[in-house]
Amino acid sequence: MQRQAFRFFHPMRVRWAEVDMQKIVFNAHYLMYFDTAMADYWRALALPYEASLQALQGDLYVRKATLEYHASARADERIDVGLRCSRIGNSSLLFEGGVFRGDTLLVGGELVYVFADPATQTPRPVPELLRSVLQGFEAGESMLDIRTGSWDTLQAHAGPLRTAVFVQEQGIPAELEWDADDASALHAVAFNRLGLPVATGRLVRQADGAARIGRMAVLPLLRGAAVGRAVLDALVEAARARGDRQIVLHAQRCAEGFYRRAGFAAQGDPYEEAGIAHITMARTL
């Protein structure tokens, strides 16, 4: 099993509590490592697990899990857990995994899942849509469809996302969330391969002619999976295409690093907006 065989990796650091009296990772914890990586694999597919399986009218159950030990991981070591969907049967999915320290394979594993009726746990055929998503990911295809358009076109998708993130999660009053800029803004919504909206943002032209990106919202379960970056990049490209020379945004301080990695630089001092710490950031096109 070679590291190069995997497209997906979940990085981890061995914790002290996972080491046994031999000062190596206790053997059973490797199953936990693979299960933790599986949750991140679904993020890479842009599929929030519960909502996606409900849409597919089924659930996944482990049928068999096997491990093969080659070497040991030790406390505080950095490891990478690779996963790939290597076979899709009528109702079963075979995932192969490897725990690597650098290029060295420590533990190999196989996980067999069965797609089944969640009420009776009786097997069902793997839906063609799920089959397509898994095969597409392993083939290197994008898991997102970014659509841009007017508020009239995308409100039904962007609105619930913004309500969930800003009003319900962050506690921003609803009357502050909705404003007149929505009507004139260019909106972007990211859809996963099941057609579910998972992230949104908007591009507003200010009175001074500068472009402003805002209302960036990503489903919590998919944060850290480059979904927000895909929406941001789409809005930046839209601004560049229409001739904008500079983009500004009001970044929440907790997201400042995200925007820095996208080429934005902080301007001025932090301030509060809707009770949340922000800082103005800008990028020249």
Buried (B, 14 or more C-beta within 10 A) or exposed (E): BEBEEBBBBBEBEBEEEBBEEEEBBBEEBBBEBBBBBBEBBBBBBBBBBEBBBEBBEBBBEEBEBEBEEEEBBBBEBEBBBBBBBEEBEEBBBBBBBBBBBEEEBBBBBBBBBBBBEEEEEEBBEBBEBBBBBBEBBBEEEEBBBBBBBEBEEBBEBBBEBBBBBBBEEBEBEEEEBBEEBBEEBBBBBBBBBBEBBBBBBBBBBEEEEBBBBBBBBBBEBBBEBBBBBBBBBBBBBBBEEEEBEBBBBBBBEEBBEBBEEBBBEBEEEEEEEBEBEBBBBBBEB
